[in-house]
């Protein structure tokens, strides 16, 4: 076990990286949850608009709701992978402390956790990019360019 504060300082320094990663992913999660909230709000507005009988653009609303549903699923997946990435980063910090305090050599476990964290973040960003592309396609469809691909 680590006997002094001077032995604990290098452990704290090593654990700073994953903690900064957690903070950065937190900002990504904030962005994603805001996007999801806007998707839900827009869907509700369109659904209410569709319920009105005098709505002139009523036939254009169901495809827009379908796009919003697909976007919501993409953002949900992105949030899931970002949260899993934070979970791996948190476990990584704990493992770094435990292995250092108990003077265990387990580089494979630490490397594996870091790789899992990065893979989860990568998948989150892939779904985020897919949502951005789909939202641009939806905008093009809404303004009449009709480039939406099913």
C-alpha positions in Angstrom: 0.0 0.0 0.0 1.1 3.6 -0.6 2.6 4.9 2.7 2.7 8.6 2.2 1.1 11.6 0.4 4.2 11.8 -1.8 3.4 8.3 -3.1 -0.2 9.3 -3.7 0.6 12.4 -5.8 1.7 10.4 -8.9 -1.4 8.3 -8.7 -3.5 11.5 -8.7 -1.6 12.8 -11.6 -2.2 9.7 -13.7 -6.0 9.8 -12.9 -6.4 13.3 -14.1 -6.6 12.2 -17.7 -9.7 10.1 -17.3 -11.3 12.8 -15.1 -10.8 15.4 -17.8 -12.3 12.9 -20.3 -15.4 12.5 -18.1 -15.8 16.3 -18.1 -15.5 16.5 -21.9 -18.0 13.7 -22.4 -20.3 15.5 -20.0 -20.4 18.4 -22.3 -21.2 16.1 -25.2 -24.0 14.5 -23.1 -25.4 18.0 -22.5 -25.4 18.7 -26.2 -27.1 15.4 -27.0 -29.8 15.8 -24.3 -30.5 19.3 -25.6 -30.9 17.8 -29.2 -33.1 15.1 -27.9 -35.3 17.6 -26.1 -35.7 19.7 -29.2 -36.6 16.6 -31.2 -39.3 15.7 -28.7 -40.6 19.3 -28.6 -40.7 19.5 -32.4 -42.5 16.1 -32.6 -45.2 17.2 -30.2 -45.8 20.4 -32.2 -46.1 18.5 -35.4 -48.4 16.0 -33.9 -50.7 18.7 -32.6 -50.5 20.4 -36.0 -51.5 17.1 -37.6 -54.6 16.9 -35.3 -55.9 20.1 -36.7 -58.3 19.5 -39.6 -57.7 22.9 -41.2 -54.0 22.4 -41.5 -53.0 23.0 -45.1 -49.6 21.1 -44.9 -51.1 18.1 -43.1 -49.8 15.5 -45.6 -46.2 16.7 -45.1 -46.3 16.2 -41.3 -46.1 12.3 -41.1 -42.8 12.1 -43.0 -41.4 14.9 -40.8 -42.5 13.0 -37.7 -40.8 9.8 -39.1 -37.6 11.7 -39.6 -37.8 13.1 -36.0 -38.4 9.6 -34.7 -35.3 8.3 -36.5 -33.3 11.2 -35.2 -34.5 10.6 -31.7 -33.3 7.0 -31.9 -29.9 8.1 -33.2 -29.5 10.6 -30.4 -30.6 8.0 -27.9 -27.9 5.6 -29.1 -25.4 8.4 -29.0 -26.4 9.3 -25.4 -26.2 5.6 -24.4 -22.7 5.2 -25.8 -21.5 8.4 -24.3 -22.8 7.4 -20.9 -21.1 4.0 -21.2 -17.9 5.8 -22.1 -18.2 7.8 -18.9 -18.9 4.6 -16.9 -15.7 3.1 -18.3 -13.7 6.2 -17.5 -15.0 6.2 -14.0 -14.1 2.5 -13.5 -10.7 3.3 -15.0 -10.0 5.9 -12.3 -11.0 3.5 -9.6 -8.9 0.7 -11.0 -5.9 3.1 -11.4 -6.2 4.0 -7.7 -6.7 0.4 -6.5 -3.8 -1.0 -8.6 -1.5 1.8 -7.5 -2.4 1.7 -3.8 -2.1 -2.1 -3.7 1.0 -2.0 -5.9 -0.6 -4.4 -8.4 0.7 -4.6 -12.0 -2.3 -4.9 -14.3 -1.6 -2.9 -17.4 -3.9 -5.0 -19.5 -6.9 -4.2 -17.4 -6.1 -0.4 -17.5 -5.4 -0.5 -21.2 -8.6 -2.5 -21.8 -10.8 -0.1 -19.9 -9.3 2.9 -21.7 -9.8 1.2 -25.1 -13.5 0.4 -24.1 -13.9 4.0 -23.1 -12.6 5.3 -26.4 -14.6 2.8 -28.4 -17.8 3.8 -26.7 -17.0 7.5 -27.3 -16.3 6.7 -30.9 -19.7 5.0 -31.4 -21.4 7.9 -29.6 -19.8 10.3 -32.1 -20.7 8.2 -35.1 -24.4 8.2 -34.0 -24.1 12.0 -33.4 -22.8 12.5 -36.9 -25.6 10.4 -38.3 -28.1 12.5 -36.5 -26.5 15.7 -37.9 -26.6 14.4 -41.4 -30.3 13.2 -41.1 -31.3 16.6 -39.6 -29.7 18.3 -42.6 -31.5 16.0 -45.0 -34.8 16.8 -43.1 -34.1 20.5 -43.5 -33.5 20.1 -47.2 -36.8 18.2 -47.6 -38.6 20.8 -45.6 -37.3 23.7 -47.8 -38.1 21.8 -50.9 -34.9 20.4 -52.2 -36.2 16.8 -51.8 -32.9 15.2 -51.2 -34.1 13.1 -48.3 -32.9 9.5 -48.7 -35.0 6.8 -47.1 
